[in-house]
Each structure stands twice: as structure tokens, then as C-alpha cells.
Amino acid sequence: LSSFELWFDIDSLSEAENVVAAEREQNILSMLHQILTPFLLRRLKTDVALEVPPKKEIVVYAPLTAKQETLYTAVVNKTIAKVLG
């Protein structure tokens, strides 16, 4: 009787489905790695010159042109109108 019940045990079935889903996910991840590998540059810290100075970031503010400001205002007003209306 116990072996018969094991054949139709729902818990073990869902566990098997979890294993299949995990395998499928691993296969998809592996395929994604194969596809992306030629496009990714991965360097180790030992391969990079450590004496390179840290990069400098400079923030440059640029005002909107008149046309950009008009379009921006129109989008903002329409969005606010949707939220309020």
C-alpha cells in the first residue's frame, strides 16, 4: 500500500517539478552566458595597472532650450493632470 501511495504522492511530484524548473533555469542561464561571453570584457585586478589614478567626474549643467522647456512642461502638466484627474 505504501509503495502505491508513493506513486501518487503529490508532494514528491511538486518536488520533481521544482527540480525540473531549477534545471531549466540553469540551462537558460548557461545559454545566456554563452551568448553574452563574446560581448563582455572581464579583467582581473592583477591584469589592470594598479597605479592608474582614480577617474575624475565633472558634472556639467546645461539649461534646456526653449523648445525643450515647452515640451517638458507639457509632459509634466499632462502627467499631473492624469494623476489628479
N, C-alpha and C positions, 0 to 999 in steps of 0.2 A: 504494500500500500504506500509506503513512504517513497519508494522509487517512482511510482506512478504519480504521486503528488509533485515530485521534483520536476517531472516533465512539464507540468503546467503551472509551475511556480512563477507568479507574476513578478516578484521581487528579483529573481535571478534573470528574468527576461529584461527588465529595465536596466539591470547591471550590464547585461550584454550589449544593450543599445548604447549605454554610456561608453563602453569600450570601443564600439564601432565609431561613435561620434568623435571620441578622442583620437582614434587612428585617422579618421577623415581630416580632422583639424590639423594633425601633424603632417599629413600628406600635402594639404593645401599650403601650409607654412613652408614646407620643403620646396614645393614648386615655386612659391613666391621668392624664396631665397635664390633659386637657380635663375629665375627671370631677372632679378634685380642685381645680381652679383656683377655683371659687366658694367653696370652704370654707377656703382658705388666705389668710392675711394676710401679705403680704410688703412690708416697709417698707425703704426705702433709708436709709443712715446720714444722708444730707442731709435727709431728711424728719423725722428724730427730733431732738428737742431734746437737744443735747449737754451742756447744763448740768444735766441730771437727775442727782441723786446716785445712787450705786450702791445697789442694793437690800440690805436687811438680812435675813439669815436667822436665825431663832431656833429652836433645837431644843428641843422640849418633850417630856420623857419622861413617859409615863403608864403606871402599872402595870396589869397585867392584872387583870380581875375574877376572882373565884373560879371562876366557870363557864368563862371564857376559859382560865384556867390549867389547869383539868381537861381541857378539850378539847385544848389544846396538848400537854399531857403525853401524852395518849392517842395523838395523831398521831405524836409523836416516838418513843414506845415501839414503836408498830406499825411505823414506818419502820425503826427499828433492828432489830427482830425480823426483818423481811424481809431486811435486809442480812446479818444474822448467820445466819439460818436458811435 
